[in-house]
Amino acid sequence: MCGGYSCPSSSPAPTAPATVISVQSIQYKRNNVWTDVPSGGLSPICLGSTISFRAVASGGATWPDGQPVWGGDASGLAGPEQTVTFSTEGSRTVSAAFGSSTVSVSVGAGPANANVAIQWQPASVTTIGAPGNSRTTNQIFSMSYLACADINSNVWRLRLDRSANPGPISGGVNTTLYTGGYRDTYLNPPTSEAEAQDAINVMKGYYTQGRGSWHTASATQAHEDYHYTEWKCSCEHYWPATQTALDNLTAPFTSYSSASDAIAALRSGTGGADAKVNAFVNVAHDYWFTLSDTPPSRPYAAGQLALNNAITFVQSLAASNGWTVPSGTDSPSAANPCYQSWLPYAP
């Protein structure tokens, strides 16, 4: 009773419903600005990149202490903002979780900035059965590129695609062999003592005098193969500095929306990758042409070593027929194809 009257019933004051916090999105910091990670993730980034991430709570809520909990490459970390270094190449993941709410983003890292070797292809050989001067010419290099995003530096960097087949850089030569204008010792061997003597004397003189009336296709091939050895030697000397120059190329990250656009930009212009590769080819070619191709020189030495097999063939033929012919062979050195001083080069 309340002063003779019934007491009014009492009930608790209404309360606002509890706010349910969830992970709304994950952002990353680029150029000191927080941006949502794109729906397709961050890819490709440069291997070794360090990226700052932030988990955004729904409704602009403030995270409780020690929340959210991170996973993937950020496993073991807790709190709204975290910094992750991607030291493993390939597809990576970063996630943030609060209770049953989880948001994950993908990060594609790589490739590493590593030394790349030129992949040399077999020579492309054309044989012409007529007199002429055989020749070897260099092919255009095949180049395969990638671009990776250096988030901290806010740039795209050029990388050679090590997954490409046959390789990130491959090269070769075109060789034309003329097999006419001489008597091939194997196909049409001497039939008399006088011919056998002449064949051996002529072939023994190849290193010092050049090709004579007796010769073989295999000796011509050996001579041209040596030119390929010279080309490889020259290119392999100048290539490391060229790769370093390519690796140092950058383009503004904000200027190009995709890796393919960035690659096109990094290749173009007087200071771009294509110009640097052309400069590399030119200096390698210029050096190649400082190497002698007249008797006596190393290509002729290589041909002479092949001709020695034909000489011993004729000597054996002469012995079986009782002919008297010159004995022995000469073996000049075909070592060290890059024997001239290197040309200056600054890619």
KACOR-V906434 format. One line per field, one symbol per residue. ss: DSSP state (A for helix, B for strand, O for the rest). phi: phi as a letter, one per 30 degrees, with the letter a starting at -180 (. if undefined). A space follows every 50 residues. Layout:
# KACOR-V906434
ss=???
phi=???
This chain:
# KACOR-V906434
ss=OBOOBOOOOOOOOOOOOOOOOOBBBBBBBBOOBBBBOOOOOBBBBOOOOB BBBBBBBAAAOOOOOOOOBBBBOOOOOBOOBBBBBOOOOBBBBBBBBBOO BBBBBBBBBOOOOOOOOOBBOOOBBBBBOOOOOOBBBBOOOBBOBBBBBB OOOOBBBBBBOOOOOOOOBBBOBBBBBBOOOOBBOOOOOOOOAAAAAAAA AAAAOAAAAOOOOBBOAAAAAAAAAAAAAAAAAAAAAAAAAAAAAAAOOB BBAAAOOOAAAAAAAAAOOOOOAAAAAAAAAAAAAAAAOOOOOOOOOAAA AAAAAAAAAAAAAAAAAAAAAOOOOOOOOOOOOOOOOOOOOOOOOOO
phi=.biicddddcbdddcddddccbddaccbcbhibdbedeedicaccdejdc bccbccddiidcddeibdccbidcejcbkdbbcbccccdjdcbbbbbbic cbbbbcbcckdddbdbcdccceddcccbdbdlcdabbddddccbcbbbcc dddibccdbdddddcdldbbbabccccccciacddddbdecbdddddded ddddcddcbjdcdcabddddddddddddeddedddddddedddedddddb bedddbdbdddddeddddidcddddddddddddddddeddddbbddbddd dddddddeddddddddddddcidcbecibcbddcdhdccdddddabd
